[in-house]
């Protein structure tokens, strides 16, 4: 795949292709297509009729590989239940190496592997099942003996058949013991109680055979959990427990041989697993005539010539290849063109929101600019920003997942924190704040002492964002060829003009002391009339968009227009006011500074600053990030971003050299 060197607001461009070639070149052509890592095949059944060859064989191979892996997992889990009986074992040379390349395998080779290993796996499966059953049974017995050991009960008594007496041993809730012992006193018994925990106790009761039915009924009514032991156990509970543990240990040691046999089979299967997956996934997308293979798919535009060259070399120019541009209704795969650590990190914000459709703007680069600006505006502090920066660097360099996130997600989160921390440092200089202290004169202003200024900046920033989002939507609709939607919609040209005119009127009303008569003053009347006209046209926009269509429904269009009218009238106002949170968080950060100094009179200034800064970094730093993302997702990107695209899934394969 050729790299994209320039930053783009669009995803990578694709072409649709149709390819036909002789059946004898099937595997070689598919391998070369996969080597491009630039082609996604789509079902070609509509082009020619013919079933995929070998699919059942490939599926059987993959089921065998899954079965082998499941058996290995079963053995591993079984051993992990008894870490005290069997230490971690090393299996020199028996574990299959994890590789990113695969070995080529013909259908005859796949069949040979299946034939040679199927009966072996069946036998090993029986052995694994028996091992699991035996060890789990011994584990249960071990638990019972462990309980009896605490009361020094002769274990042979529980399994022995006595002539005149019956012994019952089990666990009972400690709360019911007083009532139970009182009930036992009503007939001839001998009992012993051993506390096991605050909630449970071990109870051993001996009674005559004549009383056993009455005893069992009584114990059952008190939820008595009886301990039964098999015959043949050592009378000494300690020796009996030791014997059982040794039996478990020996069986776990026996599992090593089982695992070695399974690893040998797994190694042979895993060597070609990726290749078989490749064959299964690709051949199901092909159609066949008597002599030809026919396929179709999507290819990255820059790789078209590479495809042509490779297919021509394999088939000696005996092929047919047609390339065409995507059609309007095609479901075109999406491959984002973002390069570099910064955009790759912020790509996570885009993917959480969804993949852009083919003709939509990819908002990643916009998110990478807007997020740090908003974060820094809300969390401007040189010292606290430096802490966020350091934490981001730690996460970025991490190679492991954490709290349910993958290693890639942690790295992306680290990128976002690095950029957010840098922005917080820059705005910290603007605000003159270092760890909540006014360490120097602000380069711009201090939010808490410039309330009006920070509010104006926040609202202005919001107006610019919302206007830009409408422009991006107009661009999306124009690229799709839907000019009516681009012009006659609340998020199109009409909505943009209404919003800009409304902003002008709002500024003049505020400057005029909130005097609403300004709307109809001679200087502002044309602007008011223009805004109302835009709203009216938005109301009738569905009718205008569908005027020339055959199936126009005026009533339905008017209802849709009313909804769009209300949305434009209300949402533009509420979306703009949402950006006041930028000013609110900036001021709140300064209020924390005042709180730290007030608290310092009680616990000491240094202690107070350390405590409050820790609180600010954890709470305010997190909240500023959440609010920045919220503004990006709900106020900004909803105007132009649908997130309905499907990710590009290329056919790919990396073979071992020499195979």
C-alpha positions, 0 to 999 in steps of 0.5 A: 500500500502506498503511503499518503504523504499529505494531510487530507480531510477526506478518506483514501480514494477507492476504485471498483474493479472487476477481474476475470482470469483462468481457473488455473491461476486462482491461488497465485492471483489471490496471493498477489492480490493479498500482498498488495494489502490494498484490496477488499473483495466483495461477493461476485455471485451476481457476476457468475455462478459457481460454488467456492472450492475447498470451503468445507476443507478449510472450515474443517481445518480451522475447526480442528485448530480451534478444537486443539486450542480449546483443549490446551486452554482446558489443561492450562486452566485446570493446572492454574486451579492448583498453584500450590501443588504444581509450580509453573512449568517450562515447556522447552521447544513445545510451545508454538512460536507466535509469528505474523507470517504463514506457511503455504498449504495446498488442498492436498496438504490440508487434507493430509494434516486433517487425516493424520491428526483427527484420530489423534485429537479424538484420543487426546480429547478423551484423555483430557476429559478424563483428566479434568473429571478426575482432578476436579473430583479429587479437588472436591474431596481435598476441600472436604478433607481440609475441613475435617482436618480442622476438627481432627475427625477420623475420616474413615468413620465417615466412609465406614459402615458401622453396626450400631451408629451413624456419623454425619459431618457437614457445614452449617450456618453459625447463626442457627447453631443454638437452635440446632443443638437445642433440637439435637438434645431431644434425642440421643446424639453426640456432637462436636462443633468446630468454627470455620469462620465468622459465618460457618461451623463444622458440625459432626453428629453421632447417633444410633441407626434407629435415630438416623431418619429423625436426625437427617430430617432435622439437619435438612431443615437447618440447611446442613451441607453434608460431607460424604467421603469415599471408602478406603481413605486413611483414618488420619485426616492429615494423611488422607489429605496428603494422599489426595494432594499427591494424587492431584499433583501426579495427575497434573504432572501427567498433563504435561505429556498431554500438553506436549502432544497437543502442542505438536499438533498445534504447531503443525496447524498454526503454521498454516492457519493464517493461510487457510483463513486467507483461502477461506475468506477469499475463495468465498468471494469468487464465482466460477464459470467452466474455465474462468474465475470471476471476482470484484472488489474495491482497490485503493486508487494508487494501487490500481497499476500494481494490481494490473502489473501483478495479474498480467505477470501471472497470467501472461496477459490473459486476463480481463480487468475493468476499473470504474469510479464508485457510484452514488449508492455504493457501500464504499469501504473507508480507510482514513488517511491520517499519518503520524503519531498525532493524528493516529492518536486522535483517530480514536476520537473519530472511531468512537464516534463512527467511521465517516462515510466515503464522501464525508469529511474525516474530522480527525485533523479537526479534532486534533486542533479543536480538542487541545484548544478547548482543553487548554482554555478550560485547564490553563495552568503551567504546573498542572498541565506539565503533570498531564503531559508527563502522565500522557508520556507514560501512557504513550510509552506503555506497551500494555493494556489497562482497565479494559483498554487495549495497548493501542487505546492506551497509546492513543489516550497518551497522545491526547493527554500529551497534546492536552497537557501542552495546550494547558501549559500554553494557556497557563502562560496566558493566564499566569497560573502555575500550580494554581498560584499567580506566579507571573503576570498573565500574557493575556488575562486571568479568567477570574478577574476578566469574567466578561473577556473569557465569556466573549472568547468562549462564545466567539470560539463556539460561533466559529466552530458552529459556523465551520461545522455548517460549512463542512456539511455544505461541502459534504452534501455538495461532494455527494451531488445533493445540491438541494440538501446543501442549499435548502436545509437547516444545516445547509446554506440557509441554516448558515445564513440564518445563524450568521444573521442571528449572531449579528442581531444578538451582538447588537441587542446585547450592545443595546442593553437587551432592548428588543426594539433593536430588532425592528430598528431601521438599521437592523430591519433588513437583517431581521427580515433576512433571518426570518426569511431563512427560517421560513425557507427552512420550514418549506425546504423539504417541499423545495427539495422534493418539488421535482420528484415523482413521489412528493408528499406535501403534508409529510414534507411540511411536518418534516419542515416543521421539525427542522424549523424547530431544531434550527431555531432552538438548537443553534441557540442552545449549541452556542450557549453550550460553549459557555462551559469553556469560560465556566471551567476556566473560572472554576480553575481560578476559584480552586486557586482561591480555595487553596490559599484559604485552606492554607491558613488552616493546614499550611500553604504548601500542604494545601497547594499539594492537596488542592492541585492533586484534586484539580488534576484528578477531577478538573483535568478529567472533567475538562477532557470530557467537556471538550469531547462532548462539545466536539461530539454533540455541538460540533460534529453532529452538524456534518458527521454521520459516522455511517461508514464501514472500515476497509478490511483488505485481503492480506497475507504474509507468507514465510520466505521460501514457501 
